[in-house]
Amino acid sequence: MKYNFRFSGTGGQGLITAGIILAEAAILDGKEAIQSQSYGPEARGGSSKAEAIISDNKIYFGRVTCPDVLLVMSQEAANKYTKDCSKDSIVITDSLFVKEVPGTFKERIDLPITHTAVSACGKSLFANIVALGAVVALTHCVSDEALEKAVLNRVPKGTEEANKTALKAGKELITKR
């Protein structure tokens, strides 16, 4: 098993944190993982992306050239990053912010990610964890236990329960669709 993930959106949405958490969960599961990130010169508001490669075997090339799963959390990210998708890629969008997704890919899954974060946790701040729950529910790339542990290792003290709620809500976006 090998997965190439790209999480893309706007700086400040927590997508780099989501990529780090996913890679950490893979390592906790005993898998190989590489994570990278890039963002514009603006700390918030510019485009950002995080990439993670997870494999049961050694990873020889540490860059995602064609994502198996592309998460897009802004229209700008959809316009910028779907060109790297193939006919086998799955594109997950936040339906609040993404309306058009150019390109050819296997499947487009529109999810109310930010809306779910607000309704489940009271703040859009948790959208990255909602998205992470959805991605893992779709791919089963890491165990639920490793994912929860990685989330709890990375989130600020005092937000653990809200983040567990966000993770569960994200998984339910996939399991109940």
C-alpha positions as CSV (number, residue, x, y, z in Angstrom):
1,M,0.0,0.0,0.0
2,K,1.2,3.5,-0.9
3,Y,-0.7,6.7,-0.8
4,N,0.3,10.2,-2.1
5,F,-1.7,12.9,-0.4
6,R,-1.8,16.7,-1.1
7,F,-3.8,19.0,1.2
8,S,-4.2,22.5,-0.3
9,G,-5.9,25.7,0.6
10,T,-5.2,29.0,2.2
11,G,-2.6,29.8,4.8
12,G,-4.2,29.7,8.2
13,Q,-6.5,26.7,7.5
14,G,-4.3,24.3,9.3
15,L,-3.5,22.1,6.4
16,I,0.2,21.9,7.1
17,T,-0.7,20.7,10.6
18,A,-3.0,18.1,9.1
19,G,-0.2,16.8,6.9
20,I,2.1,16.5,9.8
21,I,-0.5,14.7,11.9
22,L,-1.2,12.2,9.0
23,A,2.5,11.4,8.6
24,E,2.9,11.0,12.4
25,A,-0.1,8.7,12.5
26,A,1.5,6.6,9.8
27,I,4.8,6.3,11.7
28,L,2.8,5.3,14.9
29,D,1.3,2.5,12.7
30,G,4.8,1.3,11.8
31,K,4.6,2.6,8.2
32,E,7.0,4.7,6.2
33,A,6.1,8.4,5.9
34,I,7.4,11.6,4.4
35,Q,5.8,15.0,4.8
36,S,6.6,18.3,3.1
37,Q,5.0,21.7,2.9
38,S,5.0,25.0,1.1
39,Y,3.3,28.3,1.4
40,G,3.4,31.7,-0.1
41,P,5.2,34.6,1.6
42,E,2.0,35.5,3.5
43,A,1.6,33.6,6.7
44,R,-2.2,33.8,6.4
45,G,-4.3,34.2,3.3
46,G,-1.8,33.0,0.7
47,S,-1.9,29.6,-0.9
48,S,-0.5,26.7,1.1
49,K,0.0,22.9,0.6
50,A,1.1,20.0,2.6
51,E,2.1,16.7,1.1
52,A,2.4,13.3,2.7
53,I,3.5,10.0,1.3
54,I,2.6,6.9,3.3
55,S,3.8,3.4,2.4
56,D,4.2,0.0,3.8
57,N,7.6,-0.1,2.0
58,K,10.6,2.1,1.7
59,I,9.9,5.5,0.0
60,Y,12.5,6.4,-2.6
61,F,11.1,9.6,-3.9
62,G,9.9,12.2,-1.4
63,R,7.7,14.4,-3.6
64,V,4.1,14.0,-4.6
65,T,3.9,14.5,-8.4
66,C,0.4,13.1,-8.8
67,P,-1.7,12.8,-5.7
68,D,-3.9,9.8,-5.1
69,V,-6.0,12.0,-2.8
70,L,-6.1,15.8,-3.2
71,L,-7.9,17.8,-0.6
72,V,-8.8,21.3,-1.7
73,M,-10.1,23.9,0.8
74,S,-10.2,27.0,-1.4
75,Q,-11.0,27.8,-5.0
76,E,-7.5,29.1,-5.6
77,A,-6.1,25.7,-4.5
78,A,-8.5,23.9,-6.8
79,N,-7.4,26.1,-9.7
80,K,-3.7,25.6,-8.9
81,Y,-3.3,21.9,-7.8
82,T,-5.8,19.8,-9.8
83,K,-3.6,20.0,-12.9
84,D,-1.4,17.4,-11.2
85,C,-4.2,14.9,-10.8
86,S,-4.6,11.8,-13.0
87,K,-7.6,9.8,-14.0
88,D,-7.0,7.7,-10.8
89,S,-7.0,10.7,-8.4
90,I,-9.7,11.4,-5.9
91,V,-10.4,15.1,-5.2
92,I,-12.1,16.1,-1.9
93,T,-13.4,19.6,-1.7
94,D,-14.8,21.9,1.0
95,S,-18.2,22.7,-0.6
96,L,-18.3,26.1,1.1
97,F,-15.3,27.4,-0.7
98,V,-14.8,25.3,-3.8
99,K,-17.3,25.5,-6.6
100,E,-15.3,24.5,-9.8
101,V,-12.7,21.8,-10.0
102,P,-10.9,21.8,-13.3
103,G,-9.2,18.7,-14.6
104,T,-9.8,15.0,-15.0
105,F,-9.8,12.6,-12.1
106,K,-11.5,9.5,-10.8
107,E,-13.9,11.0,-8.3
108,R,-14.8,14.3,-6.8
109,I,-16.2,14.3,-3.3
110,D,-17.8,17.6,-2.2
111,L,-18.1,17.7,1.6
112,P,-19.3,20.5,4.0
113,I,-16.0,20.4,5.9
114,T,-16.0,24.0,7.3
115,H,-19.8,23.8,8.0
116,T,-19.3,20.6,9.9
117,A,-16.5,22.0,11.9
118,V,-18.7,24.9,13.0
119,S,-21.7,22.8,13.7
120,A,-19.8,20.1,15.6
121,C,-17.2,22.2,17.4
122,G,-18.4,25.8,17.2
123,K,-15.5,27.1,15.2
124,S,-14.2,26.8,11.6
125,L,-10.7,26.4,13.2
126,F,-11.4,22.7,13.4
127,A,-12.0,22.2,9.7
128,N,-8.5,20.7,9.1
129,I,-9.2,18.0,11.6
130,V,-12.7,17.3,10.1
131,A,-11.0,17.0,6.7
132,L,-8.3,14.7,8.1
133,G,-11.1,12.4,9.6
134,A,-12.8,12.3,6.2
135,V,-9.5,11.5,4.3
136,V,-8.7,8.6,6.7
137,A,-12.2,7.3,6.6
138,L,-12.1,7.2,2.9
139,T,-8.6,5.7,2.5
140,H,-8.0,3.7,5.7
141,C,-4.4,4.6,5.3
142,V,-3.8,4.7,9.1
143,S,-5.6,3.2,12.0
144,D,-8.1,5.2,13.9
145,E,-6.1,4.7,17.1
146,A,-2.9,6.1,15.5
147,L,-4.7,9.0,14.0
148,E,-6.3,10.0,17.3
149,K,-3.0,9.7,19.1
150,A,-1.2,11.9,16.5
151,V,-4.0,14.5,16.7
152,L,-3.8,14.6,20.5
153,N,0.1,14.9,20.3
154,R,-0.2,18.0,18.1
155,V,-3.2,20.0,19.2
156,P,-3.0,22.7,21.9
157,K,-3.8,21.7,25.4
158,G,-7.4,22.3,26.3
159,T,-8.7,21.5,22.7
160,E,-8.4,17.7,22.9
161,E,-12.1,17.0,23.2
162,A,-13.1,19.4,20.4
163,N,-10.5,17.9,18.1
164,K,-11.7,14.4,18.9
165,T,-15.2,15.6,18.1
166,A,-13.9,17.1,14.8
167,L,-12.2,13.9,13.9
168,K,-15.3,11.8,14.5
169,A,-17.5,14.3,12.5
170,G,-15.1,14.1,9.6
171,K,-15.2,10.3,9.5
172,E,-19.0,10.5,9.5
173,L,-19.0,12.7,6.5
174,I,-17.6,9.7,4.6
175,T,-19.3,6.8,6.4
176,K,-22.8,8.4,6.2
177,R,-22.7,9.6,2.6
